[in-house]
Amino acid sequence: MTRRTALAAAELLAWWAALVVLWLVLISTVYTLELVVGVSAALVGALAACAARRAVTGW
């Protein structure tokens, strides 16, 4: 794994974790299905955030 790949993976993980925490703060009760959907939606959001940053910075 190159340094660039490691940084990209760390960025994706950071975005995902931040979005999951935000989602958990905004809901009251967590059911299994909601947890799966929330984690999946956070992953999609993290991928979009990484792609948007790369589009802006050209990295």
PLY file of the C-alpha trace (Angstrom):
ply
format ascii 1.0
element vertex 59
property float x
property float y
property float z
element edge 58
property int vertex1
property int vertex2
end_header
0.00 0.00 0.00
1.47 3.32 -1.01
1.38 6.43 1.12
-1.18 8.02 -1.18
-3.50 5.02 -0.90
-3.13 5.00 2.88
-4.00 8.70 3.07
-7.04 8.20 0.87
-8.22 5.30 3.03
-7.69 7.35 6.20
-9.64 10.25 4.71
-12.52 7.97 3.74
-12.55 6.41 7.21
-12.52 9.82 8.88
-15.44 11.08 6.78
-17.36 7.86 7.40
-16.82 8.02 11.16
-17.83 11.67 11.33
-21.00 11.06 9.35
-21.96 8.00 11.43
-21.45 9.94 14.67
-23.53 12.83 13.33
-26.29 10.45 12.31
-26.26 8.73 15.71
-26.53 12.09 17.47
-29.56 13.07 15.40
-31.64 9.93 15.96
-33.22 8.80 19.20
-33.54 5.01 18.95
-31.27 2.72 16.96
-32.75 -0.42 15.44
-30.69 -2.94 13.48
-32.16 -2.04 10.09
-31.71 1.68 10.75
-28.12 1.03 11.78
-27.39 -0.81 8.53
-29.03 1.92 6.45
-27.29 4.70 8.38
-23.86 3.12 8.09
-24.40 2.51 4.37
-25.61 6.06 3.78
-22.60 7.39 5.69
-20.31 5.37 3.41
-21.96 6.86 0.33
-21.62 10.33 1.84
-17.97 9.71 2.67
-17.25 8.57 -0.89
-18.98 11.69 -2.23
-17.00 13.95 0.13
-13.70 12.37 -0.92
-14.60 12.65 -4.59
-15.65 16.28 -4.19
-12.40 17.19 -2.44
-10.37 15.47 -5.13
-12.34 17.28 -7.83
-11.63 20.64 -6.21
-7.96 20.08 -5.36
-7.04 17.95 -8.37
-5.39 15.30 -6.21
0 1
1 2
2 3
3 4
4 5
5 6
6 7
7 8
8 9
9 10
10 11
11 12
12 13
13 14
14 15
15 16
16 17
17 18
18 19
19 20
20 21
21 22
22 23
23 24
24 25
25 26
26 27
27 28
28 29
29 30
30 31
31 32
32 33
33 34
34 35
35 36
36 37
37 38
38 39
39 40
40 41
41 42
42 43
43 44
44 45
45 46
46 47
47 48
48 49
49 50
50 51
51 52
52 53
53 54
54 55
55 56
56 57
57 58
